[in-house]
Every structure is written in C-alpha cells, then in structure tokens.
Amino acid sequence: MAVAMKLSDELVEDAKPYAAAEHRSVPKQIEYWARIGKAVIDNPDMPLRVIQDTMLSREEVKAGLAAPYEFG
C-alpha cells in the first residue's frame, strides 16, 4: 500500500546521491533507510553490518539465490 507523505527538502536532497550510488529511486532509498532504522531500533545490540547482511540474505533466499549449507 503506497501512502503519500510530506518529507523535508533536506532529507530528499540527502537521499539523492545515495539513491544514485545504489541504483535506487529516491523514495526507495528513503524506504531503505527507514527499514534499516527500524531494524536497528528493534535490535539495539546487533551491529549495523549484521543487520544489513541479514536483510540481504533474506532477499537472496526470496530470489532463489541461496544454497543449503552442508555441515562437516
């Protein structure tokens, strides 16, 4: 469900170079920041890199790019 929101010009301008570097639209970049922020708040003892890697691995599984790990 998409919702129209009023965002500050400063936030939108801050997002532009990050969006370009990551090949995202500005709204998708801001959405990404929001998801990261929520994950950080929900997991205050977890390092940011672990949160980012976990988010990436979940998307890889959804895309069928994960392979089962074999122990031993």
N, C-alpha and C positions, 0 to 999 in steps of 0.2 A: 504494500500500500504506500503510495507516494503522498507526501504531505508538503505543502508549500511552507517555507519558513523564511523569516527575515533574518539575515545574517549581516554582521558588520562588514563594511567595505574592507577593513583591515584584515579580517580573517580570510576573506575571499582572495585578497591580494597575496597574503602569506601562502595560501594554498597553491597558487598558480605554478610557481617553479617546481614544487614537489610533485604536483599532478603531471607536469610535462616530463619530469625525470622518470616517473614511474608509469608513464603511458596510461594515465587515468584522466577522466574528466575532473574538473574542479569539484563538482558535487560528490563524485565518488571518492576523491581524496579526503574531503571533509568527513564523509561517512566512515572511511577507513580510520581516520584519527579518532572519531567517536567510538568505534569498536575497540580500538587499542586502549583508549582511555577507560572505557567500561571494564575491559579485561584487567587492567592494572588496578583499578579500584576493587574489583572482585577478588583479586589475588595479590594483596599488598606485599607478600613475602617472595613472590616469584620475579626473577629478573625479566626485564623487558624482552631481551633476546629469546628467552624460553617461551614467552607468550607469543612473540612473532613466529617462531618456529612451529609452535603448536597450531597456530592459525593456518600457517602454510600447509602443514601436514594434513590437517583436516580437509583442506581444499584439494590436495593431491589425491586423497582417498576418494572424494566425491568424483573426481575426474578419472578414476580408474588407473592412476599412476603409481599406486603403492603395491609393493610386493610383500608377501608374508615373510617375517623374519624366522630363520631356522636356527634353533639353539644347537650348540655343540659342534 
